[in-house]
């Protein structure tokens, strides 16, 4: 039986590290692609990753290329290509440049891998996944954005650090856009089944919520010359695994919502069941009044961002 084919568009830090996580988990054949101007770079990274196999103990076919034909008939395509944030730069500052990059990638994917599930990682995420969906013309369930998996991981990590517990014991869910308006759901956060409100006071919880919202910006400030890539790549690889192994993971992802949550036809972060073919189900939660209001504000911000993108692109 042939192995799943996983193509990663963009061989920078996020793309190459996504390839590493996918290879280590032996998820399938991996193609790492970058633009022609970088000829040799994706090939070199692929070879380096291959040589890690005997040490770590994985057996994976990894190829680097600048030719989209090498990605043909992929089962999953992960788009990481784009500019990264610099200190003082918001996700919105990246909007026009990255929309053109993602649109170009989506045009090629539509031709070379017409049956693929597309996972978008490029920021600003909510607008970029909407762009990829529009350009590919794929069914909405086959285009999904990586945001909530990363944001939930950050929230879980901060709670684990605060309580001194194993992060695997912390469970969390988020809604909304990827950025300042995301909505970590306190009502859906627990540690080994214990509601988080029984373990932390409300004021400290809100501080951790805010740190989660600022999670990416905090790393940008510390790095000074780049942005996060280990955790974003791990989150992308978890989504790839859910698709290629049909593991039906319930994860927070940027999914196309129409009647769901009353969104009205936009990509926004919600709980989904992710498996073969992409988004198999959107899970609608009963939200507390404060959470519902925060989610509506986040959806409004996402709609404004997408409208701005379409205006910039002349759509």
N, C-alpha and C positions, 0 to 999 in steps of 0.2 A: 504494500500500500504506500503510495507516494506521501512524503512528508508535506505538511502545509508550507506554503511559500509566503514569507513575511518580508515585505519591502519597507525600508525606512528611508524617507525622503529628507535629506539633510544629515550630513555626517559630522556635524559639530559635536559639542559636548553632550547635548541631550540625545541626539541621534545615535552616536557611537555608544553611549552608556546604555541606551535602550537595547542596542544590538548585543551588548555584553550580558544584560539580564536575560534576554531571550535565549541567547546561546547557552548560558549556564543552566537554564531550565529545559534545554533541548526541545524548544517549542516547534522547531521546523527549520527549513532552509531559509537563510537570511541574506537579503541583498541590501547593501548600504550604498545609497546613491547621493551624489552631490553634483553641483553645477560643473560644466566643462572646464571652467577656469581653474578648478581645483584638481585637475587630472593628476592622479597619483596619490592624492591624500586619502580618498575613501578606500582605494586598493591597499594602501599601506596599513590603514587601521584594521581592515578586514584580515589581513595577513597576521598582524600583531595579535588580534583576538583569537585567530585560529591557533596560534602558537601557545596561547594560554590553556587550551583544551587539555593537553597532556598533564599539565600541572594541577589544574582544578578538577579535572576528571570528567569533562563534558566532551561529547562528540557531536559537533555541529558543522554544517557546511555554511561558510560565511564568504560572500563575495562583495568586493567593492567595485563601483562603476560610476561613470558619468553618463551612461547611455540608458534612457528609459526603456529601451527594448529588453534590457536585461531584467527588468521588473515585470515583464509581461505575465499575465495570468496569475497574479498574486492573489492569495486568499485574504490577506490583510495588508493594508498599506497604512503606515504611520507617518503623518506629516509633522516633522519637527522643524522644517526649514523656515528661516526668518531671522530678522534682527533680534538681538537680545537687548534687554533694558540696561541702561546705564544709570548711575546715581542721579536722582532728581528727575528721571524720565518715568512718566506714568505709562500704563499699558495703552492708554488712548494715544499717546505720542507715536506709538508704533503702527497706528491703524492703517494709514494709506500705504506705506511701504510693504508691510506684511500682507495686506490684502492682495496686492499685486503678485507677491511671491506665491501665496497659497492658491490664488486663481490660476496661475500658470501651472503649478503642480497638479491641480485638479483637472485641468484640461487634458494633461498627458495621461493621468490615471484613467479618465473616462474612456480613452482609446485603448490603452494597453492592458488594463485590468478591469473590464466592465462588470465583473461579478464580485469585486472585492468589498470587504468591510473596511471603511476608512475611519481611522482614529486620528483626530486632529489634536495637536499639542501646542501649536504656535499661538502666541499671544498677540492682541487681546483675544482670548480664547472664544468667548461667546460669539463674537463677530466672525472670527476666522472659520469656525465650524459651519456657521450659516453660509458663509461664502463658498466653502467647499461643497456643501450640499447643493447650492444653486448652480454652481458651475458643472459639477459632475452630472446632475440630473438624476442621481441615484435615489431609490426609495429612502425616505428619511430614516428608517430603522437601520440602514446600512452606513449611515454617516453619524458619528458620535464624537463628542469632545471629552478630552481628559482634563478634568478640573477637580471635581469633587473627591476623587480618589486621593489626589495629592492633598487637597485642603483638609480632608478628614484625617489623613495621616499626620499632618502638622498639628491639628487639634489634639489628636490622641497622644502624640509625642509630648506636647506641652503638659497635658494632664498627667501622664505617666511621670514626667520629671517632677511635677509639683507634688505628687503623692508618693513618689518613690516606689512605684509598682512596675511590673512588666508591661510594656506597651501593648502586647498582644491581648492583655486582659481588658483593655479599654475599647469600647465600642462607641462609634459616633456616626452621625448623619448630618449632611448639610444640604441646603437648598440655595437656589439663586445663582447670580453671576459669579464669575471667577474674578475676585478682586475686592474692592473696598465695601461692596454691598452684599457680599455673601452672608448667608444666614446659618451659622452653626446652631443646630437644634438641641437646646439644653434638655428638652423633653425626651429626646431620643439618645441621650448620652448616658453611659453607665460603665461601671467597672465590675467585671465578673457578675453582671446582673444587678448590681447595687446602683440605684439612681444617683447620678453625680451630685444632685442637690443634697444628698445625705452625707456627702464626703467633703464638699467644699462650700464655703459661704458664697452668697450671691455676688458680692463685690469682687471677690477673687475670680469667680467664674467669668464675669464680664471682662476682666483684665485678660484672661486667657483667650476669650473670644476675639478681643481686639488684636491680640498678638497673632492670632491665626489669620485674621484679615490682612495684617501687615506682614505675613510670613515671608512672602517673596521679596518685598521691599527691604526687609531686615537683612536678608542674605545679600541683596544687591549692595546695600550700604557697607556690609562687612567685606565683601569681595573687592569692591571698588572698580573692578575691570570686567565683571561678568555677572551672571545670574545663576540661580540654582539649576543643578542638573542631575545629581544622584537620585533624589526623591522623585522629581518629575519623570525620570526615565523608569524608575521602579514602578511607578503608578501606571505608565503606559504599558509596560511589560505585563503587569497584572491584567490589564484589559485585553491584551493580545491573547494571553493564556485562556481567559474566559471564553473568547471567541473560538480559538482553534481546538480547544478541548471540550467545548460546549458544557462548561462547568456551571452555567446558570448562576453566576455570582450576583448578589444583590449589592449594587454599588451606586454611589452618587456620580452621575455623568451628565454632561451637557447633551440633552436629548431634545428632539423636536416635539414640542407640546402644542396642541391645538385646543381641544376642549379640556384636556387634562389641566387641572389647576386653574382653568379659565385663562390660559396664557394667550391663546389666539393666534398661533402660527409662528412661533419663534423657538430658537434653541436656548435652553436655560437649564441650570443644574437641578436635577431631580433624582430620586431613587429609581433605578431601573434594574431589571433582570437582564444581564448581559450573557449571551451565549452564541451558539452557531447562528450566523446570519445577522448578528448585531443585537440591537435592542429588541428583546422578545416581549417585554411588558414594562410599562411605566406604572410605578406604585404610587398611588395617591394617599397621602397621610392626612390624618385629622390633626390640624395644627392648632396650637394655642393662639389666642387673639393677637398677642404681641408678635408671634412668629409669622402669622398670616400677613400682618401689616408690613413687617420687614420684608417678607418675600415679595409682596406687591411692589414695594419701593425698588427692590432689586430687579424685578422684571421690567419696570419702567426704565431703569438705567440701561438695561440690555437693549431694549427697543430703541432708545435714543442713540446708543452706540451703533447699532446696525443701520439706522437711518443715516447717521453721519457717514458711515462707510459707503453706503450706496450712493450718497451724494458725491463723495470724493471720487468714486469710480465711474460716476456718470450714469448710474443705473436708474 
